[in-house]
């Protein structure tokens, strides 16, 4: 996240650049080799089905279990039996809270119908998609809460068929904690399959015989590219890049907390951007020092340190209004407000994936499912035009209309006029037929 020359022209206030990314022009998800590899794999799997899936699973996942990738219920139970009880309790809590918040969202989406003009009634209703394929990553970090956000929320939306896939990355089988989180979220069928081949298998209906209507879930650059190329054949949640975090802070914030919250997200990966916009030059200087200090004792310092070195940025704004202007241009995935007047920012900010207000909120809470909001969010300035995954992502907002005979003139007359002007006689005749029927009665 950084301000481009065009961005700078749009900011009405003044600001100072303390640091900007060392690699601002490197696109994390546009590697031509990744694009070509994914395209070849998807084409192969679409043409050759499970034989191609099995071949990639053997090559890339180390799979040795033949063609049956499904993990049976009794095996899920056996694999998760040794998990610590406190971890089980935490996963159960995250799954329940995420599902509860999704249920609250669903309860506020109401079907309705009303009269537009006399005799013409229009309405809308919310209908869940039929089939969802959820990908549960288990790479460098297993991201256990992903199941809450994808499977659990789909269940809350009323999706009747949800299948999930996760890489066989743990001693030849799926990660036990990922399996537990999936089951806690309501997963019924789980398949040990990773990467591009997993997304393709779900999209083409090769696992359960039903092609997915939507593919959801985070993953590496290959997974993200597979979702991009599959979009259109199936729906997706978001085209997400590396995890992002931004903080707006004033003089009331502490450098210790700002640095900790920036590094918490930087450890997602070496290309994860982290940005501070502050109205305090003193805080800006202190945060740089504090980040260096905290990195020394951080077990993931090789990852978080690289992310901060190459993708970290700090801007000092002359006012809260300017801070908002900067942040609305950056449109970050996660945005924390560590300032005295959090309501001012809540009322005026427009572009962010999810907002965390005050020192007692942190992105880490939502990442692990403890606050209940969804962490599948837009990156790379996508928050300018879309929101993240929620219960609405699994619901189709369908419209319908019905008209009485008496309402024919109000609709058909203007349609005849417009169709004649456009030169579309078929449309004209469809409307004129009804006019003639009414006139002849």
C-alpha positions in Angstrom: 0.0 0.0 0.0 1.5 3.3 -1.1 0.4 6.6 -2.6 0.8 6.8 -6.3 1.6 10.2 -8.1 -2.1 10.3 -9.1 -3.2 9.7 -5.5 -1.1 12.6 -4.2 -2.9 15.0 -6.5 -6.2 14.1 -5.0 -5.2 14.8 -1.4 -6.3 18.2 -0.3 -4.4 18.3 3.0 -0.6 18.0 3.5 1.3 15.0 4.6 4.9 13.8 5.0 6.3 10.5 3.7 8.3 8.8 6.4 8.8 5.5 4.5 7.3 3.9 1.4 7.5 0.3 0.0 10.9 -0.6 -1.4 9.1 -2.7 -4.1 6.0 -0.7 -5.0 5.8 -1.8 -8.6 6.0 -5.6 -8.0 2.7 -7.2 -8.6 2.3 -10.1 -6.2 -0.3 -12.0 -8.2 0.8 -11.4 -11.8 3.7 -13.8 -12.3 3.4 -14.9 -16.0 4.8 -18.4 -15.0 2.0 -18.8 -12.4 -0.7 -17.7 -14.9 0.6 -20.1 -17.5 0.9 -23.1 -15.1 -2.6 -22.6 -13.8 -4.1 -22.3 -17.2 -2.4 -25.5 -18.3 -3.6 -27.4 -15.2 -7.2 -26.2 -15.4 -7.4 -27.2 -19.1 -5.9 -30.6 -18.4 -8.2 -31.3 -15.5 -11.3 -30.1 -17.4 -10.4 -32.5 -20.3 -9.1 -35.5 -18.3 -11.1 -35.4 -15.1 -10.0 -37.3 -12.0 -7.1 -38.9 -13.8 -5.5 -35.5 -14.1 -6.5 -34.6 -10.6 -4.8 -37.7 -9.2 -1.7 -37.1 -11.2 -1.3 -33.5 -9.8 -2.2 -34.7 -6.3 0.6 -37.3 -6.5 3.1 -34.8 -7.9 2.3 -31.7 -5.8 0.6 -33.1 -2.7 2.5 -36.3 -2.3 -0.8 -38.1 -2.4 -0.7 -41.9 -2.3 -4.3 -42.8 -1.5 -5.6 -43.5 -5.0 -8.7 -41.9 -6.5 -10.7 -41.6 -3.3 -9.8 -38.2 -1.8 -12.6 -38.1 0.7 -11.7 -38.2 4.4 -14.4 -40.3 6.0 -16.1 -39.1 9.2 -14.5 -41.8 11.4 -11.1 -40.8 10.2 -11.7 -37.1 10.9 -12.6 -38.1 14.5 -9.5 -40.2 14.9 -7.2 -37.5 13.4 -8.6 -34.8 15.7 -8.8 -36.8 18.9 -5.3 -35.8 20.1 -5.8 -32.1 19.7 -5.5 -30.1 22.9 -8.8 -29.4 24.6 -8.1 -25.6 24.8 -7.6 -25.6 21.1 -10.8 -27.4 20.5 -12.6 -25.0 22.8 -11.1 -22.0 20.9 -12.1 -23.4 17.5 -15.6 -24.2 18.7 -15.9 -20.6 20.0 -14.7 -19.1 16.7 -17.0 -21.3 14.6 -20.0 -20.4 16.8 -19.4 -16.7 16.8 -18.8 -16.4 13.1 -21.9 -18.4 12.4 -23.9 -16.3 14.9 -22.8 -13.0 13.2 -23.7 -14.4 9.8 -27.1 -15.4 11.2 -27.6 -11.8 12.4 -26.7 -10.5 9.0 -29.2 -12.9 7.3 -32.0 -11.9 9.7 -31.7 -8.3 8.5 -32.0 -9.3 4.8 -35.7 -9.3 4.1 -37.8 -10.4 1.2 -40.5 -7.9 0.1 -42.9 -7.0 -2.7 -44.7 -3.7 -3.4 -46.7 -1.9 -6.1 -44.5 0.2 -8.4 -47.5 1.6 -10.4 -51.1 0.5 -10.0 -51.4 -3.1 -11.0 -47.7 -3.8 -11.3 -46.2 -5.5 -8.3 -42.4 -6.1 -8.0 -40.5 -7.9 -5.3 -37.2 -9.5 -4.3 -36.3 -12.6 -2.4 -33.0 -14.0 -1.2 -32.2 -17.5 -2.3 -28.9 -19.3 -1.4 -26.7 -20.7 -4.1 -27.0 -24.5 -4.4 -23.4 -25.8 -4.3 -20.3 -24.3 -2.7 -16.7 -25.6 -2.8 -14.6 -24.3 0.1 -10.8 -24.4 0.0 -9.1 -24.6 3.4 -5.4 -23.7 3.2 -2.8 -25.6 5.2 0.5 -24.3 4.0 3.1 -22.4 6.1 0.3 -21.5 8.5 -2.9 -23.5 8.5 -5.3 -20.5 8.9 -7.7 -22.5 11.0 -10.4 -19.8 11.0 -10.9 -20.1 7.2 -13.4 -22.8 7.7 -15.5 -20.5 9.9 -15.6 -17.9 7.3 -16.4 -20.1 4.3 -18.2 -23.3 5.4 -19.9 -21.8 8.5 -21.2 -18.7 6.8 -22.4 -20.8 3.8 -24.3 -22.9 6.3 -25.8 -19.8 7.9 -26.9 -18.6 4.5 -28.7 -21.9 3.9 -26.5 -23.4 1.2 -27.7 -27.0 0.9 -24.5 -28.6 -0.4 -21.0 -27.5 0.8 -17.9 -29.6 0.1 -14.4 -28.7 1.3 -10.9 -29.6 0.3 -7.7 -29.2 2.2 -4.1 -30.3 1.3 -2.8 -33.6 2.7 0.1 -31.7 4.2 0.3 -33.4 7.6 2.1 -36.8 7.5 0.3 -37.7 4.3 -3.1 -36.7 5.5 -5.0 -33.5 6.2 -4.0 -31.2 9.1 -6.0 -32.3 12.2 -6.8 -28.8 13.4 -8.1 -27.8 10.0 -10.3 -30.9 10.0 -11.6 -30.0 13.4 -12.4 -26.4 12.4 -14.1 -27.7 9.3 -16.3 -30.1 11.2 -17.1 -27.4 13.9 -18.2 -25.1 11.0 -20.6 -27.7 9.7 -18.6 -29.5 7.0 -20.1 -32.8 6.0 -17.7 -33.9 3.2 -14.0 -33.1 3.3 -11.5 -34.1 0.7 -7.7 -34.3 1.1 -6.7 -32.4 -2.0 -4.7 -29.2 -2.4 -4.0 -26.3 -4.7 -5.2 -25.8 -8.3 -6.3 -29.4 -8.6 -8.6 -29.0 -5.6 -10.3 -25.9 -6.9 -10.7 -27.4 -10.4 -12.1 -30.7 -9.0 -14.7 -28.8 -7.0 -15.5 -26.5 -9.9 -16.0 -29.3 -12.4 -17.9 -31.6 -10.0 -15.2 -34.3 -9.9 -15.3 -35.0 -6.1 -19.0 -35.4 -5.3 -20.5 -35.4 -8.8 -21.9 -31.9 -8.4 -20.2 -28.9 -10.0 -19.8 -26.0 -7.6 -21.7 -22.8 -8.2 -19.1 -20.9 -6.1 -15.5 -21.5 -5.0 -14.4 -19.8 -1.9 -11.3 -19.7 0.4 -7.8 -18.3 0.6 -4.6 -19.8 -0.8 -1.2 -19.1 -2.4 -0.6 -17.3 -5.7 -1.6 -20.5 -7.6 -4.9 -20.8 -5.8 -5.6 -17.1 -6.3 -4.9 -17.4 -10.0 -7.0 -20.5 -10.3 -9.9 -18.6 -8.8 -9.4 -15.8 -11.3 -9.3 -18.1 -14.3 -12.3 -20.1 -13.0 -14.4 -17.0 -12.4 -17.3 -17.0 -14.9 -17.6 -20.8 -14.9 -18.2 -20.4 -11.1 -18.7 -17.6 -8.7 -15.9 -16.7 -6.3 -15.6 -14.8 -3.0 -12.9 -12.2 -3.7 -9.7 -12.0 -5.8 -7.5 -11.6 -2.8 -3.8 -10.9 -2.8 -1.4 -10.9 0.2 -3.0 -9.9 3.5 -2.9 -6.2 4.2 -3.1 -4.1 7.4 -3.3 -0.4 7.9 -3.5 1.7 11.1 -4.6 5.3 11.6 -3.2 6.5 14.9 -3.0 9.8 16.8 -0.8 11.0 19.7 -2.9 8.9 22.1 -1.7 5.6 20.6 1.4 3.8 21.8 4.2 2.8 19.5 4.3 -0.7 21.2 0.7 -1.4 20.2 0.9 0.0 16.7 4.1 -1.9 15.9 2.6 -5.2 17.3 -0.5 -4.9 15.2 1.4 -4.1 12.1 3.7 -7.0 12.6 0.9 -9.4 13.4 -0.4 -9.1 9.8 3.1 -8.8 8.2 3.8 -12.3 9.4 1.2 -13.6 7.0 3.8 -13.5 4.2 6.9 -11.6 2.9 4.8 -9.6 0.5 2.1 -8.5 3.0 1.8 -4.7 3.1 1.6 -2.8 6.3 0.9 0.9 6.5 0.7 3.5 9.3 -1.0 6.9 8.8 -0.6 9.1 11.8 -1.2 12.7 12.8 1.8 12.5 15.1 5.4 12.8 13.8 6.7 11.6 17.2 4.6 8.4 17.0 5.8 7.8 13.4 9.4 7.9 14.5 8.8 5.8 17.6 6.9 3.1 15.6 9.9 2.6 13.3 12.2 2.0 16.3 9.6 -0.2 18.0 9.1 -2.4 14.9 12.9 -3.0 14.7 12.9 -3.9 18.4 10.0 -6.3 18.3 11.3 -8.0 15.2 14.4 -9.1 17.1 12.3 -11.3 19.3 9.7 -12.4 16.8 9.9 -16.1 15.7 8.5 -15.1 12.3 10.9 -12.2 11.9 12.2 -13.5 8.6 8.7 -13.3 7.1 7.5 -10.2 8.9 10.8 -8.4 8.6 10.9 -8.9 4.8 7.3 -7.7 4.5 8.0 -4.6 6.5 11.3 -3.9 4.6 9.8 -4.3 1.2 6.1 -3.3 1.7 5.9 -1.2 4.8 4.9 2.5 4.7 4.4 5.4 7.1 2.7 8.7 6.3 2.3 11.7 8.7 -0.9 13.6 8.0 -1.6 17.2 9.0 -5.1 16.3 10.3 -7.6 13.5 10.8 -9.4 14.6 7.6 -6.2 14.2 5.6 -5.6 10.8 7.2 -9.0 9.7 6.0 -8.2 11.0 2.5 -5.0 9.0 2.4 -6.7 5.8 3.7 -9.7 6.0 1.4 -7.2 6.0 -1.5 -5.3 3.1 -0.1 -8.5 1.2 0.6 -6.8 -1.4 2.9 -8.1 -4.9 3.6 -7.9 -4.5 7.4 -7.9 -1.0 9.0 -7.4 -0.3 12.7 -8.2 3.1 14.3 -6.0 3.7 17.4 -7.1 7.3 18.1 -9.2 9.2 20.6 -12.2 10.0 18.4 -13.0 6.6 16.8 -16.5 7.8 15.9 -15.2 10.5 13.6 -13.4 7.8 11.6 -16.3 5.4 11.6 -18.6 8.2 10.3 -16.3 9.4 7.6 -14.1 6.5 6.2 -15.5 4.8 3.1 -13.0 2.4 1.7 -11.8 -0.6 3.8 -12.4 -4.3 4.0 -13.1 -4.4 7.8 -12.7 -1.7 10.4 -11.3 -2.2 14.0 -12.1 0.7 16.3 -10.1 1.4 19.4 -7.2 -0.2 21.3 -9.4 -3.1 22.5 -10.0 -4.2 18.9 -7.3 -5.8 16.8 -7.2 -7.5 13.4 -5.9 -10.7 15.2 -9.3 -11.2 16.9 -11.1 -11.3 13.6 -8.4 -13.3 11.9 -9.1 -16.1 14.4 -12.8 -15.8 14.3 -13.3 -14.4 17.8 -15.2 -11.2 16.8 -17.5 -13.0 14.4 -16.9 -10.9 11.4 -15.6 -12.4 8.2 -11.9 -12.2 7.3 -12.2 -13.0 3.6 -11.8 -9.4 2.5 -10.8 -7.5 -0.7 -7.1 -6.5 -1.1 -5.2 -4.4 -3.6 -7.6 -1.5 -3.3 -10.6 -3.7 -4.0 -12.4 -2.2 -1.0 -13.0 0.9 -3.2 -15.8 -1.1 -5.0 -16.7 -4.2 -3.1 -16.9 -5.7 0.4 -15.7 -9.0 1.7 -17.3 -12.3 2.0 -20.4 -12.5 4.1 -23.7 -14.3 4.3 -24.9 -12.1 1.4 -22.1 -13.6 -0.8 -24.0 -16.9 -0.8 -27.4 -15.4 -1.4 -28.8 -14.4 -4.8 -30.9 -11.3 -4.6 -33.7 -12.3 -7.0 -36.3 -10.0 -8.4 -39.8 -10.9 -9.7 -42.8 -9.0 -11.1 -46.4 -9.6 -11.8 -48.9 -7.3 -13.5 -52.7 -7.1 -13.8 -54.6 -6.6 -17.1 -55.4 -3.1 -16.0 -51.7 -2.2 -15.9 -51.1 -3.1 -19.6 -51.3 0.4 -21.0 -48.9 1.8 -18.3 -46.2 -0.7 -19.4 -47.0 -1.7 -23.0 -47.5 1.8 -24.4 -44.0 3.1 -23.5 -42.4 -0.2 -24.5 -43.9 0.1 -28.0 -42.6 3.7 -28.3 -39.1 2.8 -27.1 -38.9 -0.4 -29.3 -40.0 1.5 -32.4 -37.2 4.1 -31.8 -34.6 1.3 -31.2 -35.7 -0.7 -34.3 -36.5 -3.8 -32.3 -39.8 -5.1 -33.7 -39.9 -8.3 -31.6 -40.0 -6.3 -28.4 -42.7 -4.0 -29.9 -44.8 -6.9 -31.0 -44.6 -8.6 -27.6 -46.0 -5.4 -26.0 -48.5 -4.5 -28.8 -50.0 -8.0 -28.6 -51.1 -7.3 -25.1 -52.4 -3.8 -26.0 -54.5 -5.3 -28.8 -55.9 -8.0 -26.4 -57.0 -5.3 -24.0 -58.4 -3.1 -26.7 -60.4 -5.9 -28.2 -62.0 -7.0 -25.0 
